[in-house]
Amino acid sequence: MSKLTVYAPPPEVRSTLFKHHPPDVIPPTSELEQLNMELRLLKQKVIERSHKAENDLRIVEDSLRRMKEKEANRSVDKIKREHDYGMWYIFSYL
C-alpha cells in the first residue's frame, strides 16, 4: 500500500505579458494585476507541491528504513535458527 499520490501539474499562466511582451509598450494596469494574481497563485501551488514532496520523501525514507530493519531481523533469526539446529545436531549424538 502506497501513501504516495500523483503530482498535479502546475497551473498554466494565461497572461500574454508572461508569454510575449513587446519591450516598447507599457501594459495596462489590469493586465499587470492579472499577471500578479496568476504569479501569486503559481507561487502558492509551488509551495504546496514542495510540502507534498517533503512528505513523500519522508514516507519513502521511512519505508526504506523499515525494510532494512526487517531484513536485518530476518538475518538475525536465520543465524539463531542455524545455531539452535547446530546445537541440537551436536547434542543428538551425545
DRENVO-476073 format. One line per 5 residues: their letters; for each residue x, y, z of N, C-alpha, C. Coordinates in steps of 0.2 Angstrom, whole numbers, plus 5000, padded with zeros to 4 digits. Example, Ala and Ser with C-alpha at 12.3 -4.5 7.8 and 13.67 -1.06 7.14 Angstrom:
<recs>
as> 5066/4972/5039/5062/4978/5039/5066/4984/5039 | 5064/4989/5035/5068/4995/5036/5064/5000/5039
</recs>
This chain:
<recs>
msklt> 5004/4994/5000/5000/5000/5000/5004/5006/5000 | 5003/5010/4995/5007/5016/4995/5003/5022/4997 | 5006/5027/5001/5003/5033/5003/5004/5039/4998 | 5009/5037/4993/5011/5042/4988/5005/5043/4983 | 5005/5050/4981/5000/5051/4976/5003/5055/4970
vyapp> 5000/5055/4965/5002/5059/4959/5002/5066/4960 | 5008/5069/4957/5008/5077/4957/5004/5080/4952 | 5000/5085/4954/4996/5088/4949/5001/5093/4945 | 5000/5094/4939/5004/5099/4935/5003/5106/4937 | 5008/5110/4937/5007/5117/4939/5002/5120/4935
pevrs> 4998/5125/4937/4993/5129/4933/4997/5133/4927 | 4994/5133/4922/4997/5137/4916/4996/5145/4918 | 5001/5149/4916/5000/5156/4916/4997/5158/4910 | 4991/5161/4910/4987/5163/4904/4989/5170/4902 | 4992/5174/4906/4993/5181/4904/4998/5181/4898
tlfkh> 4996/5186/4893/5000/5187/4887/5007/5190/4889 | 5007/5194/4894/5013/5198/4896/5018/5193/4898 | 5016/5187/4901/5021/5182/4903/5024/5179/4897 | 5020/5177/4892/5022/5174/4886/5026/5178/4881 | 5024/5183/4879/5027/5188/4875/5025/5195/4876
hppdv> 5029/5199/4877/5028/5206/4878/5033/5211/4874 | 5030/5215/4870/5035/5220/4867/5038/5225/4872 | 5045/5226/4871/5048/5230/4877/5046/5237/4876 | 5043/5240/4870/5042/5247/4870/5035/5249/4873 | 5031/5244/4874/5024/5246/4876/5023/5245/4883
ippts> 5020/5250/4886/5018/5249/4893/5011/5245/4894 | 5011/5240/4897/5005/5236/4898/5000/5240/4902 | 4993/5238/4901/4988/5241/4905/4989/5238/4912 | 4986/5242/4917/4987/5240/4924/4983/5234/4925 | 4977/5233/4922/4973/5227/4923/4977/5221/4921
eleql> 4981/5221/4916/4985/5215/4914/4990/5214/4919 | 4993/5219/4921/4998/5218/4926/4996/5215/4933 | 4990/5218/4935/4986/5215/4941/4985/5208/4940 | 4982/5206/4934/4980/5199/4932/4987/5195/4932 | 4992/5197/4929/4998/5193/4930/5001/5192/4937
nmelr> 5000/5198/4941/5002/5197/4948/4998/5192/4951 | 4992/5192/4950/4987/5187/4954/4989/5180/4951 | 4990/5179/4945/4992/5172/4942/4999/5170/4945 | 5004/5174/4946/5010/5173/4948/5010/5171/4956 | 5005/5175/4960/5004/5173/4967/5001/5166/4967
llkqk> 4996/5164/4963/4993/5158/4963/4998/5152/4962 | 5002/5154/4957/5008/5149/4955/5012/5148/4960 | 5014/5153/4964/5019/5153/4969/5016/5148/4975 | 5009/5149/4976/5006/5145/4981/5006/5138/4980 | 5005/5137/4973/5004/5130/4971/5011/5126/4971
viers> 5016/5130/4970/5023/5128/4970/5025/5126/4978 | 5023/5130/4982/5024/5129/4989/5021/5123/4992 | 5014/5122/4989/5011/5116/4991/5014/5110/4988 | 5016/5110/4982/5020/5104/4979/5026/5103/4983 | 5030/5108/4985/5036/5107/4989/5035/5103/4996
hkaen> 5029/5105/4999/5027/5102/5005/5025/5095/5004 | 5022/5093/4999/5020/5087/4997/5026/5082/4995 | 5031/5085/4992/5037/5082/4990/5041/5080/4997 | 5041/5085/5002/5044/5083/5008/5041/5077/5011 | 5034/5077/5011/5030/5072/5015/5031/5065/5011
dlriv> 5031/5065/5004/5033/5059/5000/5040/5057/5002 | 5045/5061/5002/5051/5059/5004/5052/5056/5010 | 5049/5059/5015/5048/5056/5022/5045/5049/5022 | 5040/5048/5018/5037/5041/5018/5041/5036/5015 | 5045/5038/5009/5050/5034/5006/5055/5032/5011
edslr> 5058/5037/5014/5064/5035/5019/5061/5031/5024 | 5055/5032/5027/5053/5028/5032/5052/5021/5030 | 5049/5020/5024/5048/5013/5021/5055/5010/5020 | 5060/5013/5017/5066/5010/5016/5069/5008/5023 | 5069/5012/5028/5071/5011/5035/5068/5004/5038
rmkek> 5061/5004/5037/5058/4998/5039/5060/4992/5036 | 5061/4992/5029/5063/4987/5025/5070/4984/5027 | 5074/4989/5029/5081/4987/5031/5081/4984/5038 | 5077/4986/5042/5076/4983/5049/5073/4976/5048 | 5068/4976/5044/5065/4969/5043/5070/4964/5040
eanrs> 5074/4966/5036/5079/4962/5033/5085/4960/5038 | 5087/4965/5042/5091/4963/5047/5089/4958/5052 | 5082/4959/5054/5079/4954/5059/5079/4947/5056 | 5077/4947/5049/5077/4940/5046/5084/4937/5047 | 5089/4941/5046/5096/4938/5046/5098/4936/5053
vdkik> 5096/4940/5058/5097/4938/5065/5093/4931/5066 | 5087/4931/5064/5083/4925/5066/5086/4919/5062 | 5088/4920/5056/5091/4914/5052/5097/4912/5056 | 5102/4916/5058/5108/4914/5062/5106/4910/5069 | 5101/4913/5072/5098/4909/5078/5096/4902/5077
rehdy> 5092/4902/5071/5089/4895/5069/5095/4890/5068 | 5100/4893/5064/5106/4889/5062/5110/4887/5068 | 5111/4891/5073/5114/4890/5079/5110/4885/5083 | 5104/4886/5084/5100/4881/5088/5100/4874/5084 | 5100/4874/5078/5100/4867/5074/5106/4864/5075
gmwyi> 5112/4868/5075/5118/4865/5076/5119/4862/5083 | 5117/4866/5088/5117/4863/5095/5113/4857/5095 | 5107/4857/5092/5103/4851/5093/5106/4845/5089 | 5110/4846/5084/5113/4841/5080/5119/4838/5084 | 5123/4843/5087/5128/4840/5092/5126/4836/5097
fsyl> 5121/4839/5101/5118/4835/5107/5115/4829/5105 | 5112/4828/5099/5109/4822/5097/5114/4816/5097 | 5120/4817/5096/5125/4812/5095/5128/4810/5102 | 5127/4814/5107/5130/4813/5113/5127/4807/5117
</recs>
